[in-house]
């Protein structure tokens, strides 16, 4: 009988897949803005998984989830600003 994968193990597998995707994308000619934006998005997804599953905030109430997600969003947007500025030139 096949057992379902527990939540933390599923998150670990997803993190490994996202790391593999990051490595694959960074090796090719993904230096253009779209490739960089995709890498930043993958990094934000990995950070979200860490906050939810490894910091233990998936079922937590209170402001900590919102604060950490706002920080992830701020860092993601800040990382995209140089690429956007270069696109608008």
C-alpha positions in Angstrom: 0.0 0.0 0.0 1.3 3.4 -0.9 1.4 5.9 2.0 1.0 9.6 1.4 4.1 11.7 1.8 4.0 13.8 5.1 3.9 17.6 4.8 7.5 18.3 5.8 8.9 15.6 3.5 6.8 16.9 0.6 8.2 20.4 1.3 11.7 19.0 1.3 11.1 17.3 -2.0 9.7 20.4 -3.5 12.6 22.4 -2.2 15.0 20.0 -3.9 13.2 20.3 -7.2 13.2 24.1 -7.0 17.0 24.0 -6.2 17.5 21.8 -9.3 15.5 24.2 -11.4 17.5 27.1 -10.1 20.8 25.4 -10.9 19.5 24.4 -14.4 18.3 27.9 -15.2 21.4 29.6 -13.9 23.8 27.5 -16.1 22.2 28.3 -19.4 21.7 31.6 -21.1 19.2 32.7 -18.6 21.0 36.0 -17.9 18.2 38.0 -19.6 15.6 39.7 -17.4 13.0 37.0 -17.9 15.5 34.3 -16.7 16.5 36.4 -13.7 12.9 37.1 -12.8 12.2 33.4 -12.9 15.1 32.7 -10.7 14.0 35.4 -8.2 10.4 33.9 -8.3 11.8 30.4 -7.5 13.8 31.9 -4.6 10.7 33.6 -3.3 8.8 30.2 -3.5 11.6 28.5 -1.6 11.5 31.2 1.1 7.8 30.8 1.4 8.1 27.0 1.9 10.8 27.6 4.6 8.6 30.1 6.4 5.5 27.8 6.3 7.0 24.4 6.9 10.4 24.8 8.6 9.7 27.8 10.8 6.4 26.1 11.7 4.1 29.0 10.7 1.7 27.1 8.4 -1.0 27.0 11.1 0.1 29.9 13.2 -2.1 32.8 14.0 -0.9 36.3 14.5 1.3 38.7 12.5 4.4 36.7 12.0 3.4 35.0 8.8 2.3 38.4 7.3 5.5 40.1 8.5 7.8 37.4 7.0 5.8 37.2 3.7 6.0 41.0 3.4 9.7 40.8 3.9 10.0 38.1 1.2 7.9 40.3 -1.1 10.1 43.4 -0.4 13.3 41.5 -1.0 11.9 40.0 -4.2 10.7 43.3 -5.5 14.1 45.0 -4.6 15.9 42.3 -6.5 13.8 42.9 -9.6 14.2 46.7 -9.6 17.6 46.8 -11.4 16.4 44.5 -14.2 13.2 46.6 -14.6 15.3 49.8 -14.7 17.5 48.2 -17.4 14.4 47.1 -19.4 12.9 50.6 -19.3 16.1 52.3 -20.8 
